[in-house]
Amino acid sequence: MRFLLYNIRYGAGIGSKFHLPVPYAGYLKRSADNFDRIAEYIRHISPDIVGLVEVDSGSFRVDNCCQAESLAKRLGYNHVVESKYRQGSMVQRVPVLCKQGNALLFKQKILEHSFHFFKQGVKRLVIEARTGDVTVFLVHLSLTYRSRQNQLEQLFKMIQHVKGPIIVAGDFNVLWGDRELVLFLAATGLINANNEGRPSHPSQAPKRQLDYILHSPDLLMKQFSIPRVKFSDHAPLVCDFEKK
């Protein structure tokens, strides 16, 4: 079972063009060409499960189409997608921002899925989806330390009673390093697939480990890599698992 985690930055790209004519102007540009490159990369590595962080679900940048839905149709996946921001929040009323979300794609049939929302932080979404083989939780944690710690406590409560193999993945934004996850890993028994602590951000010259694939002990990690792919400010994480 191959798992791909990729923060795709809404397909907005990187480099000098992203910051022209003003810093971060790339967020307001159409992203179709770069997203096509991302789609072809995903086709090339052929993952069984894809966790996509920072997906555009239908703003003008993508001609009002959902990137996750488009990718699922193009490559033959089942998918779930949702806004990162809780219903009723101010962000949900802002154009473009209200279309920013996360998504999970599966080659297998999705048997169940749920959208949970943390009590703290701006980015609050947790996607939970189950197939016949595994339950996956996808997150994009807060940029503030206190909110992240509260979110991790709530995430522990979400997963502690789940039966069978589990993968918890996403952009954890642990700006203070992986020591932020020590208590969470101890409490859950989850294992970091990136056992060497290799960085994934920024993709042009990685220095920080922000993106994580965590798995339960009943999944055996066979191979882990962070390809030097530069379609986003984050590099993708690719992990091959098999059941013990």
N, C-alpha and C positions, 0 to 999 in steps of 0.2 A: 504494500500500500504506500503510494507516494503522496506526501503532503507538501503543498506549496503555500508558503505565507508570503504575501507581498503587499506592502504599503505602496500603492501606485500613484499617490498624490493627485488623484482625479484625472490622471493621464496628462497632467499639465506640463510634464517634462522638467528638465534642469538646464543649467548652463547660462551663458550670458544672455541668450535670447529670452529666457524666462524673466530676466530682470529689466528688460527694455520695453517701453521707454522709461519706466520708473520701477523701483524695487518691487518684486512680487507681482508685476503686471501679468505674468504668465497665468495666474489664477483667473484672469478675466479674458483669456484668449480661448478660441476653440481648440479642442484637444484631439480631434479625430485621427490625425496622422500619427501622433505618438501612441495613442491608444491602440491603433492597428499594430504597431510594433510590439506592444505588450501582449496583445492577443496572439500574435504569431509566436512569440517566445513561449507562452503557455502551451500552445499547440505542440511546439517542438519538444518540450520536456514531458508532456502528457501525464500530469498528475491525476491521481484518483480523487483528491480533495484539494480545493483551492480556498484559502482564506484571504480575502481581499479587504484591505483597510484603505480608507479614503477613496470611496467610490462615488461617482456622480450619478444620481438616480433620475436625472431629467432636467437639468438646467439648460440655458441657452448654449453653454459650452459644448454640449453634446446633442444639439438640435432637439432638445426635449426628450431624448431617448435615455433609457437606463443602461449604464455601462454593464452592470451585472447581467441583466436580461439579454443584452446584445451578445455578450460573450458566451452565455449559456446556449443561446440559439446557434451561434457560429460553430461552437466546438462540441455540442451535444451533451451538455451538463444539465442537471437539475439545480435549482438555485433558490436561495432566500436572501432578501436584502431589506434593509431598514435604515431610517435616519438615525444618526448618532445622538440626536438631541431629543429629550423627552417631550411628549405631547404637551402643548400649552406653554412651552418656554418661549422667551423672546426671540431666540435664534430661529425657531420654527416659523417666524413671521418675516424673516429677512430673505429676500430673493437670493438665489444661488446657495446660500448657507443652508437653507431648509432642504436642499436636495443632496446634501453631503451625508454619506452613510458608509456602512460596511456590508459585506456580503460573504456568504459561503456557497460554494459550488461543489457538487458531488457527481461522480459518474454513476454511483448507485442511487437507488430510490431513497428519498428522504421519508422516513417513517413518521417522524414527529419533529416539530420545531417550535421554539418559543422565543419571544423577545423580552428580555429583562432590562430594567433600568436602575442604575445605581442611585443612591439617595444624594450623593455629593458629586460635584464637578460639572463642567459644561458638557463634555463628552461622556454620556452615561450608558450607552447601549452595550448589552451583552447578547450575542446571538447564540442560542443553544439549538443544535440540530443532531438528530440521531438516525443512523442507518442500521443495517443488520450487524455491522461490524464494530462500530465505534460511536461514541457521543463526543461532539466537538463543541467547544465554547470559544467564541471569537470576541476579543476585546480591543479597545483603544483607550488606554487609561489617561487620567488627568495629567496636566503639566505641573500641577502643584503637589508637593510632597504629602501634605496632610490628606488631601483628597485621595491621592493614590493609595495611601495606607488604609483609609476607610473603604475604598473600593475593593482592595484585596481581601479585607475582612469579610465583606459581603459576598465576594466571589467564592471564598472558601465555603460559606454557608450554602451557596447554590450547588456546589459540586460534591459536597461531602457524602451525600446519600445516593449518588448516581451509581448504578450497577454496571459492571463491565468496563472495557477499555475506554479511556478518556484521553482526549487531547485538548489542552488549553493553549491558545495561541493568540498572538496579536502584537501590536505596538504598545509596550508597557511603559514607555517614556520614563524609565528609571534613570533619571539624570544624575543620581548619586551613585550609580553603579549597581551591580547585581546583589550587593549586600542588602539592598532594599527587599529582596525576595527571600531572604534566608528563613524567616519565620513562616512565610506562606508555604514554601517548599517543605519545611519540616512538618507543618500541620497537615498538609494534603498528601504527602508522600510522592508528589509528582517529581519527575526527573527532567532536567534541562537537556534537551537533545543536543544543544551546543555546548558540549562538555569541556571544550577548550576556551570558551568565552570569546569567540571570534566576533569582531565588530561588523555591523551592517550599515552604519550611518556615519557620515554621508557617503553615498555610493561612489563618488569620485575618488575619495581617499578615506575609507572607513576608519573611524576612531572610537565609536561608541557602540555598545551592545544595547540597543533599544528594543529590538524585535526578538520574540521568544516563541519557541515551540516546546511546550512542556507536555509530558506524557506519563501515564500511569505505568507501574512496573510490569503489568501484563502485556505491554507492547515492547518488543525488542527493537531498538534502533540499530539498523544495519548500515546506514550511510547518511552522513550529514554534509551539506555544502552551502556556501554562500557565494554563488556565481557573481563574477564582476560584470553585472548587467547594469546599465546606466540609463534606464528609461524613467527613473524616478529618483528622488533624493535618498530613498532607502534601497538597498540591495535586497533581492529576494532570498528567502531561506527555503531550502529543499531538503526533505528528510524522507528516507525510505524506512518503513516499519514492517514488521511481521508479528503476528500473535505468537506468544510463547506457548 
